[in-house]
Amino acid sequence: MDNMDKWYHDSRSIAELFSKYEKEESVSVMKPKEQDDYVPETKEDRMFESFAKEAMRELVTAGLADFVLLRNDKLRKWWQEVVKKEMAEQAKREAIEHKKKLKEQALAKLSDEEKEALGLTRKKK
């Protein structure tokens, strides 16, 4: 059996294990029900979550994420939450940057005398 055949055989075996796991009624062997909404607590947990995020970003970039996300509801739910949080953080950063640019533009329109009158600069000695 060459390497490609071995890889195919191993991947089919892993897929069969997952399909058996998904069909089982009791999932408490793998993870208690209370932990379905996983929150990384330790430095190591956060590190592994960052690896998972990076891997998912690469899969999305390569156009392969749909295959993974279609098969696993928990992963899909987690990834949707990650994307939602990252989009909110990006919108927040953009709003801060926009406000900063507006402030700079407004200040550029004022003369030094007007800025001083408004208390926006220190008085010259």
C-alpha positions in Angstrom: 0.0 0.0 0.0 1.6 3.3 -1.1 1.3 6.5 0.9 -1.7 7.8 -0.9 -3.6 4.6 -0.4 -2.7 4.6 3.3 -3.8 8.2 3.7 -7.1 7.5 2.0 -7.6 4.4 4.2 -6.7 6.4 7.4 -9.0 9.3 6.5 -11.9 6.9 5.8 -11.4 5.3 9.2 -11.4 8.6 10.9 -14.5 9.7 9.0 -16.2 6.4 10.0 -15.4 7.1 13.7 -16.8 10.6 13.5 -20.0 9.4 11.8 -20.4 6.7 14.6 -19.8 9.4 17.2 -22.4 11.7 15.6 -25.0 8.9 15.7 -24.6 8.1 19.4 -27.2 9.4 21.7 -24.9 10.0 24.7 -22.2 12.5 24.0 -21.2 12.9 27.6 -18.2 10.6 27.1 -16.5 13.2 25.0 -17.7 16.4 26.6 -20.3 17.3 29.2 -23.5 19.1 27.9 -22.7 22.2 30.0 -19.5 22.8 28.0 -21.2 23.1 24.5 -20.5 26.8 24.6 -16.7 26.5 25.0 -14.8 29.5 26.4 -11.0 29.3 26.4 -9.8 29.8 30.0 -6.1 29.1 30.0 -3.3 30.6 28.0 -2.9 27.2 26.2 -6.6 27.1 25.4 -6.4 30.6 23.9 -3.3 29.6 21.9 -5.1 26.5 20.4 -8.1 28.6 19.6 -6.0 31.1 17.8 -4.5 28.2 15.8 -8.0 27.0 15.0 -9.0 30.5 13.9 -6.0 30.8 11.7 -6.7 27.4 10.1 -10.3 28.3 9.4 -9.1 31.6 7.8 -6.8 29.7 5.6 -9.6 27.2 4.6 -11.9 30.2 3.9 -9.2 31.8 1.7 -8.7 28.6 -0.2 -12.4 28.0 -0.6 -12.4 24.8 1.4 -14.2 25.9 4.6 -17.7 25.0 3.3 -16.8 21.3 3.3 -15.7 21.4 6.9 -18.5 23.6 8.1 -21.3 21.5 6.5 -20.2 18.4 8.4 -20.0 19.8 11.9 -22.7 21.9 13.5 -20.7 22.9 16.6 -17.7 24.0 14.4 -20.1 26.1 12.2 -21.7 27.7 15.3 -18.3 28.5 16.7 -17.0 29.9 13.4 -20.1 32.1 12.9 -19.5 33.5 16.4 -15.9 34.2 15.7 -16.7 35.9 12.4 -19.5 38.0 14.1 -17.1 39.1 16.9 -14.3 40.0 14.4 -16.7 42.0 12.2 -17.9 43.9 15.3 -14.3 44.6 16.3 -13.5 45.7 12.8 -16.5 48.0 12.7 -15.5 49.5 16.0 -11.9 50.2 14.8 -13.2 51.8 11.6 -15.6 54.0 13.6 -12.8 55.2 15.9 -10.5 55.8 12.8 -13.3 57.7 11.1 -14.0 59.9 14.2 -10.2 60.6 14.4 -10.1 61.7 10.7 -13.2 63.9 11.2 -11.5 65.6 14.2 -8.3 66.2 12.3 -10.3 67.7 9.3 -12.3 69.9 11.7 -9.2 71.1 13.5 -7.4 71.8 10.2 -10.2 74.3 9.3 -9.6 76.3 12.5 -7.0 79.1 12.8 -4.5 79.1 15.7 -6.5 81.9 17.3 -9.8 79.9 17.1 -8.1 76.8 18.5 -6.7 78.9 21.4 -10.1 80.4 22.1 -11.7 77.0 22.2 -9.0 75.8 24.6 -7.6 73.2 22.1 -4.0 74.4 22.3 -1.7 75.7 25.0 -1.3 79.5 25.2 2.0 80.8 23.9 4.3 82.4 26.5 
